[in-house]
């Protein structure tokens, strides 16, 4: 193999979970140049991955999303001289990119049916029997690769790591828990009042709290901050909402003593770095295969019969009660966080 394209233009967590597939390919073909195609905006996160020759963003919701832009990108892909194209994304548009790449070997999933035309080899998605990393690794089966890597190794840019190191040295004086109350999906958001109660417990126990929020989530973060009982220890709450780039966010998450989060993309940035994670799952469930791995990760869920209500979770609860989140109590979450912060 001279040059390989790995294509996954889905959400942040999906791209992170593709890293074991990439490292597996690099181990099998050490002399090959591997390019990673991701959703536009994620390029900087993967820019320092040693396995990659290049990282490219696909503006699927912008200039490259229409017929003209898609066709132009297809022509560009054909000019790259890929010998292998591996698609971790199931959309028809991803299949077109594979086909237009003119790679001799093109591997994707066997659904939808048109994929049989786009790819030279297809594999089953195995959605009901495997976790996402193992599903992705099915894509190397047609290549006869037996050495599989199963833990995502995330290598961050030096400037992001240095920013996190400097900030922690200046502002962090003891155990620190990170809270990330936002999510693109409305039903995945644990209530702000519940996050604030966990933060108040942490401050009362002598820990510090970092509040994170991505673009457009700043108001959610401020809602949580306004509800925290600091007991006069205002320095114990560190507001980082909307102030970090994606690589910087990852670097900060990698230094936390515990990270409390909804089922979200940043959750995957934490556990892959072995940060202890307390994840709150509502409309989604572990068996979908996108949960945080490792002995330091905990998924807290309520036993509600209507779960799951979708792969991602809708914006509003279809049943109108949102019990899946309401029944995960601050006490349940704090008990897990306290154990991780103080190793009790």
N, C-alpha and C positions, 0 to 999 in steps of 0.2 A: 504494500500500500504506500503510495506516495503522498497523497493528501486526502484527508477525511473531513467531512462535514457532519457535525452533530447538531440537530435542529430541535429546539424546544422553545417555542415562543409563547408558552402559556404563562401562568402566574409565577411570582417570585419563588414560592416554595417548590414548585415543579422544577424550576431551573436548578435550584440547589440540590434537589434529589437526583438530578441527572449526573452529578459529579462522580459517583461510583462507576457509572457507565463509561464516562470519559477516561477515568484512571484505568479501568479494565482494558479499554482499547489501546491506551498508551503503553501499558505493560505488554500487550500482545504485539504491538507494532511500534517499537521504540523509535524508529527512524522516520515515522510518518509525521507530517505536519497536520495537527488537528485544529480545526476552526469550530468555534461554538457560536451558534446563531440563537439569540435570545430576544425577548421583547425589548424594544427601545427603552433605555433608561437603566437597564441592568448591566450594561457593559463594564462599568467601572468596578463593580463588585468582583468580577472574574478576571480582571485585567492582569493580575499577578499569578494566576494559576500556572504552575510550571509545565503542566501537560499541554497547554494551549499555545498554538502559534498566533492565533488571533481571536478576538471576540467581536461580534458584529450585532448591531441592534436592528431589529425589523420593526418599522413604524407601522404596525398593522392597523392602527386606528387613525393614522394620519396620511401623509403623502404617499406611502407605499400600499395603502389599504385598498384603493380603487383598482379597477381592471387595468388601467394604464400603468399604475405604479407596480402592481403585482407582476405584470408581464415584463416590465423593465428590470425588476429584480430577478426574474427568471432568466433573462438573457445574461445578466451579470453573473448569476450562479453558474451558467453554462461555460462562462469564460474562465472559471477558476481552476478547471482541470481536476475536479474531484474524482478519485477512483472509487470512493465509498461514501455513501450518503446514508446516515442513520437518523431516522425521524422518531422522536419520542412524543410527537404530537399527532393526534388522530384526525385533524381537520382536513377537508378536501383541499383547502389552500396549501397546507403543508405538503400534501401529496403532489400537488402541481409543482411545487418547488423541487421536490425530489425528482420528478420526471424531467423537468426542464434543466436540472443540473447536468444531465447527460452522464452521470456517474455510471460506470459499468455495473456496480453492485449497489442496489438501493434496498434498504431494509426498513420496514414499518410494520404497524399492526394490521391484522386482517379485517378490521372493521373501521370505517364503513366499506361496503362492497366494492366501491370504486378503487380502493387501495390495491386490489389485485391487478389493476391496470397501471397504477403509479409506481409500484415497487417490483423489484425482481424476486424478492423474498418477503414473506409476511409471517408473523408469529401471532398466536392468540394473546389477547390482553390479560387473560387470567384474573379478571377483576374480583371475582368472588373467592379466589383461593390463595392470593398472594398479596403482600404489602407492596407499596409503590416501587421501592428500590428493586425488589426482586422482579416485579413486572417489567421494569426498564431493562434489567439485565437479560430478560428473554430475547432482547433485540440482538444479542451477540451470538445466539445459538446457531444461526446459519453459517457463522464464521468458524465454528468448531472450537471456540475459546473455552477453556476449562478453568483457568485461574480467574476467579471473580472477586472484585473488591466490593465490599458492602457498606463501608462507612464513608460518608462524604468528607473529603479533606479540603477545607476552605482555607486558601492562602490569601491574606489581605494585603493591600498596598501598604508600603512602609509609612507613608505620611498619615494614613488613617490610624495605624497602630500607634504611631508617635503621639497623635492628638489625644487618643484615649489614655495612653500612659501618662501624659502630662496633666490631663484633667484629673485623673484619679489621684495622682500624687499631690495635687493642690487642694482638692475638695473632699476627698473621701478619708474619713478618720476611723472607720470601723466596718462592721458588716453592712453590706448595701444590697437592697432588693430593687429590681427594676420592675416597673409596671407599664404595660402597653395596652390601654383600654380600647384602642381603635380597631376597626376592621372595615373592609370594603362592604361586607355583607352585614346588614342591620341585625339579623337574628343571631349573629355570632358574638355580638357585643354583650359582655357581662355588664350589669348596671354600674353606673358611675358611683353611686352610693356604696355599693359593695366593694369596689376597688378602694374607695376612700377609707372604709372601715379596716381593710387589711393594712393600708398605709398607716393609719392611726395606731394600730397594734404594733407595727414595726417600729414606729418612732418611740412609742411608750417603752418598748423593750430595749431601746438604745441603738437601734439600727438607723441607717439613712435610707432614703427612698429616692430613686431616680424615675422621673416620669418621661416616657417617650411617646412621640406621635409623629406620624408621617405627614406629608403634604395633605392638607384638607382635614386633618384629624386634630388640629390644635384646639378647637373649641371643646372637643371631648376631653382632652387632657386638662384644660382649664376648669372644666366642670368637676373633675376629680379633685384637683388641687384645692378648689374653693371649699370642699367638704372635709378636708383632712384636719383632724385635731392634732396640732403640733405641740400642744402643751408649752408654748413659748419657744420651742426649739425650731425656729423657722429655717435655720441652716440645714436642718435634717432633711428637708425636701428640696431636691435639685431638679429644676425644670429644664429639660432638654427637648421639649416638644418643638418640632419643626426646625431644629437648629443643626441637624446632622445630615450629611450625605449618606447614601446607602452603605458605602464601605465603612464610613465612620460609625454608623449605627451598629454594624456588625462587630466592629472593634470594641465598642463600648459594651455590647452584650457579652462578648467573650470574657470580660473581666468581672462580671457580676457574681455575687454569692448565691443569688436566686433570681429567676425571672418569671414573673406572673403575666400570663398572656392569654388572649383568646386563641382559637385555632386560626392562625394567620401565617403569612410569609415570614415575618421576623422571628416567629417561633422556631423555624428551621435554622435561622442564622445562629440561634443560641445553642440548641442541643448538639449541633454538629461540632461545636467548639467545646463540648463537655461541660457547658454551663448548666447547673441544676435548673430544671424547668418545672413550673407548676402550670399546666395548661388546662383551661376550662373549655370543655366541649359541650355545646348545646345542640344545635340542629344537625351537627355531624357526629360521627362515632368512630371509634378506634378501628373497627373492622373495615372501614373504607381504605385503610392502609397509609394514611398521611399523618400519623401521630408521631410525637417526638420519641426517639429511641434512647436506649441506654438506661442503666440503673439509677441515674440521677434525674430521670424524667418521670413525672407523674401526670396522668390524665384524670381530671375530676369530672364526673358525669352524674346526671340525675336519671333515675330509672323511670323514664316517661315513655309510654307505649308508642307515641307517634314519631319517635326518633328512628332513623334520620328522616328529615323532610327534603333532602336533596344532597347533591354532591358538595355544594358550597354552602347552602342555606339561603333562603330567600331574604328579601329586605324586611318583610313583616311576617310574623307567625301566622301560618295558615289557619291555626285553630283559635287564634286570638288571645291565648293565655301566656305564651312564652315561658311555660313551666320548666322547660329544659334548662334555662338559665336561672330562673328565679329560685329553683330548688337546690342549686349549688350555693351554699350559704357562705358568708364571710368567715364563719367559724371553721368550716371545713377547709377552706383555702388557707387561713392563717395557721392552722395546725400543721399543714404540710410545709408551709413557708418557714415557720419557726424551727421545725426540725432541720431544715436545710441551712438556715442562717447560723444556727448555734450548734448544729450537729448533735441535737438532743436525741 
